Amino acid sequence: MDPNKPRGRPPIRSDKEILRAALSAFAALGFEAMSVRALNAKLGVSHETISQRFGSKRSLYFAAVDFGIAEFLATLSEARGNQPNDIDDLDEIGELRATIHSFMTAASRHPELGRLVNQEGLEANERLDYLVANAFDPIARPLVELVARLVEQGIIRPISARELFFFGQAGAAPFNLPQLSSAFDVVDGPIDLADHIDRMTELIMRSIR
């Protein structure tokens, strides 16, 4: 008998636990390679548990994405609320800095969405369309609109939504690619996430002023 195999009844997993694990698996392996059977086994539940709760693998994917977006937005709001006490008095350039910093903070705590975008961004498919429609609008559009107002006022240089997005993706790369990031430890030392977020926020701000 395998001493590592759970005994007795399978554990009861909440929907939140399953969706978080599914999001991580899809982000790490991609849709095609991700196995629902393997995920059931990893969670220690019966082989039909996930299908009974979420239906097909496709349905599980979209439920996991919705869950990931909701968690990202909640963290984004929390991080925004943790900005300085005079946050309501910020001018729009201060608002931009605070928004970028909050976005980077949320990205550091929920790297799965960034990894998933990297997986799906290689080819056109309904999953990429879903990510763009359901993640871009609530997460990125307010930032893009704020940038457009600042450009119109002549406060920052013109920057496209594409440039802004991929600049942010570059800043979040150490969160999405931790093993690659750790290769730089021999030169830079271990990464300090809070310091990285501060530095990348200022780098982005300096580049567009």
N, C-alpha and C positions, 0 to 999 in steps of 0.2 A: 504493500500500500504506500502510495506517495505521501510522505509526512507533511509536504507543503500543500496538499490538496485540502480545501475546506471540508469539514465534516458536518453532518446534520443538514438541516434545511439551508438553502441558499439565503444569503443576507437580503434584506429588503432595502432596495436603493430608491431614493427619491427621484422624481423627474429631473430635478435640478442636478443631481449627481450624474445621472445618465447623460443629460444634454451637455454638461461641462466636459465629460469624458469623450462624448461623441465629437464635439467641436475640436478638441485637442487631437483626436485621431484623424479626423478629416484634414485638419491643418498640417499634420505631420506626414500623412501618407497620400493624400489626394483622394478624390471621390472613388475612383475605380479600384484602387488598391485597398481602401479601407474595408475591413470585414466586420459585419455586424456580429457574426458568430464569434469572432475573436474578441470583440468588445464585450459581449456577454461573458465570455470566459474571464477576461481581465477584471470585470466587475464582480465576478463570482456569483452571477445570477444564472437562472436556467436559460437554456439556449433559445427559448421563445419569448423571454421577458420583454426585450426591447421591441420586437415586432408587434407584440400584443399591445404595447402602450403607444407606439408611434407609427405603426404601419410599415410601409415600405422603406427601404434605404433612402430613397429620394425624399420621402416625407420627413424622415429623421434628419436628413441634411438641412432642410429648410427650417425645421424646428430648432436645430442646434444653432443655425445662423441667427435666427430671431433672438434666441436666448443670448448669444454672444453680443449682438448689437445692443440689447437692453442693458446688459451688464456694463458695456463700454460707456453708454450714455449716462448711466447712473454714476459711474466713477468720474466721468467728465464733469458732471454737475457738482459732485462732491469736491473735486479738485478746484473747480472754479469758485466754489464757496469758501475754500480755504485760502484764497488769495488775500492780500492785505485788507485791513478793515475799511480803508477808504476806497474800496473797489467801485462803489457806485459813483464816485466822483471822477473816475478816470476819463480822460479824453479818449478819442477813438484810437490813437496810436498806442496808448496804454492798454486799451481794451484788446487790441491785436496782440500785444505781448502776453497779456494774461490768458488769452484764448489759446495761443500757441503753446504756452507752458502747460496749460491744463490738458491740451490734446496729447502732448508728449508724456505727461504723467499717466493718463489713461492708457496710452499705447504701451507703456512700460509694464502695466499691471495686467493687460489683456493682449499679449502678443499673438494669440491664436488668430485673431482677425487679420492681422498683418500677414501672417504666414499663409492664411487661406487665400488672401488676395494674390499673393505670389504664386500659389498653386493654380488658381483659376485664371490668372492674367495671361497665361501662355496661349490660350486659344479662345475663340468665341464660343460661348455656350450659355444655356439658360441660367446656370449657377452664377456666372460672372454678371449677367444682366441683373440678376436678383440682388447681388451684392452692391452693384452700382446704384440701383434704384432704391434700395432699402438702407444702405449704409451711407452713401454719398449725401443724399438729401438731408437727413437729420444731423449728420456729423460734420460734413464739409461745406455744405452750401452756405450756412450763416457766416463761416469764415471767408469764403469766396466773395460774398456780398459785402462784407466789411472791407476787404482788400480793395474791391472795386470802388467803394466810396473814397478811400484814402488815395487811390490813384487819381480819381477825378479831382480831388482837392489839391493834387500836386504834392502831397506829403511823402508818398513813396513812389518809387519808379514803377512803370507798368510791369506786371507779372501775371502770366497766364495761370489759369486753374491747374493746368498740367504741370507747370513749373512748381507751383506751390505744393501740389500733391506729392510729387516725387522728391522735392526737398524734404518734406515731412517724412516720407518713406525712408530717405537716407538717414535722417536723424534717428528714426526708430529701428534702424537695422541691427544695432547691438541687442535689442530686445527680441527681435524676430530670428536672429542668427547668433545665438549665444556662444556656440562652439567656435564659430569664426571670430567673434569678438574676443574670446579668451586667448586667441592666438597672438593678440597684441599685448597680452599681459607682460611678456618678457621685455617689452619696450616701455609701455605706459604704466605697468602695474595693474592690479585688478580694477575693474570699472566701479566707480561710485555712481550709482544710477541718479541720485539727486543732483550731483554735480554735473553729470552728463546732460541732464534735462536743462539745467540752468545755462550751461555753455552753448548747447544747441539752440536754445531759444534766442540767446543774444547773437549767435552767429547768423541765424535767419533774419533777425531784425536788422543787423548791420548790413546784410547783403541787399536789403530792399529799401533802405532809407535813401 
